[in-house]
Structure formats: C-alpha cells, structure tokens
Amino acid sequence: MRAEANPVGFRLRSARGHLDGVIRMVEEDRYCIDVLHQLSAVQGALDRVRRDILEAHLRGCVPEAVAEGRVDDVVDELMAATFGAAPGSGPEHHCQHAEPAPVTAVGS
C-alpha cells in the first residue's frame, strides 16, 4: 500500500504528530487522565486508518483473490491480520487497492 499517496499516509503522519505530543506530555509529567484522553484520541486515529486500509483490501484484493479461487488464503490472511500472526506468515501477493468509499454523515 502506498500510504504516502493517499489519505492513509496523511492520517498516519497526523497520528504520529499527536503521539509525539503525548510523549511530551509524559516527559513533562502531565496529569495521567489528560495523557489517557490523548492516547484515546491517538488510538481513534489509528483505528480509522486501520478501517480505511481494511476497506481498501476488501474492495480491491479480496475480490481479486476470490476470483482466482484463493478464498482460503483470504480467510487466513484476514484472521491473521485481525487476531495476530507473525508478519509475512500469510500468503504473499500483490493487489490493486480501491479507494475507500467516502464516509458520509448519518442522515445525509
């Protein structure tokens, strides 16, 4: 995935900047609850990135793999990515990533 060429890269850099701020808070011995609130914000940003990457994978790589009859590979790969496995332990293939669908507000 070419993160620098899409919104995922922007969001990751933003989360990194926010995390740098949290590190400074810890170094400055800021109030623990304030640090926890900021960590929740960083985690939320990373969760959004994870969602975007997963959506791109589901829209791009998964249909391609299913069309090639690699359903078991898809399932194994998603289980490992979701529940943990050593990087590189799954099947290796390259795929095209669809852009994630734009997020719209509820009721719009």
Summary of the structure (lengths in Angstrom):
residues: 108
radius of gyration: 17.4
end to end distance: 30.5
largest distance: 54.6
contacts: 237
relative contact order: 0.12
helix: 68%
strand: 0%
